Amino acid sequence: MLQTAWLWLLAAGAVEIAMAVSLKFAQGWTRPIPSVLGIVTALASVFLLTHAMRGLPAGTAYAIWTGIGSVGVTVLGIVLFGESMQPARLACIGLVIAGTVGLNFFNAA
């Protein structure tokens, strides 16, 4: 059950990344297809998250879900949209990753 919960959570995080990228392409709801994709993927991500929370603590699952989304969207922002790669910005992403790993570590203890 616990392994399944982690798979649900990873899927939720991946879909969360797709949602954010879709909304970026939606350009303020002015482009219908990316707008609809943003809404559909947002709903799908929350659906998957609720399944992950069946086997994981809510705080841990939510923090990891948002962490996956934050890191993934930042990386895709750099790759797809030419967003900043300032060292301080990358260090902050490292802190998000460290916090996510820490939450999982201390949840298991």
N, C-alpha and C positions, 0 to 999 in steps of 0.2 A: 504493500500500500504506500509506503514512504517513497519508494523509487518512482511509483506512478505519479505521486504528488509532485516530485521534482520535474518529471517530464511535462506535466500540465503547466508547471510554473515556467519552464524554459520556453514552451510553446507560447504561453501568454506574453512573455517578454519579447519574443520575436514578432508576434503580431502587434504588440505595442509600438515597436520600432516601425513596422509597416504603416501603422496609423499615423504616426508623426510625420513620416515622409510623405504620405498621401496628403495630409493637411498642408504641408509646405507647397506641394504641387497644386493644391486647390486655390492658392492665391486669394485668400480671404473669401472663400466660398463663391468665387467668380467662375470656376471651372467645374462643371457638373460631375464628370466622371471621377476625378480625384476627390471631390467633396463627398460623393456617395461612398467611395472606397474608404475614406476617413471615418465616416460614421459606422460602416459595417465592421471595419477592423477594430474600432473602439469597442463596439458591443462584443465582438468575438474575444477580444483580449480580456475584458471583464468576466465574460463567461468562463474562459479558461482559468482565470485567477480564482474564481469561486471554487472550481474543482480542486485546484491546488491547495486551497485553504482547508479542505476536508482532512488532509493529512499533515499539514504544516501549521505552526502557530501563525496567527493572522499578522502580527507585527513583522515577523521574519519574512513571510511570504510577500507582504506588501512592499517592504523595503527592498527586497531582492528584485521584485517585479519592476519597481521604479528605477532601481540601479541598472538593471539590464537595459531598460528603455533609455535612461540617461546616457550611458556609455555608448550604446548602439547608435543612438541618434546623433551624438556628438561625432563619432567616427564617420558616419555617413554624411554628416554635414560638412566635414572636412573633405571627404572624397568627392561627393556629388555637387556640393555648392560652394566649394572653395573657402569654407569658413576658417577662422583663425586657428593656427597651430602654435600659439604662444606657449612657451614652456610653463608658465604659471597655469594656464588653462589645462594643459595636459597633466600637470601635477594634481590639479583638483579632480580630474577624472580618476587619477590613481587613488586619491583619497576615497572616492565613491567606491571603487573596487575594494579597497582595504576595508572599508566599513561594511560592505556586503559580506566579504569573507569572514570578518569578525563576528557579525551577527550569526552567521551559520555556525561558526566555531563555538561560540558561547551558548547557542541554542542546544548544541549536542552535548555539552558538558553537564 
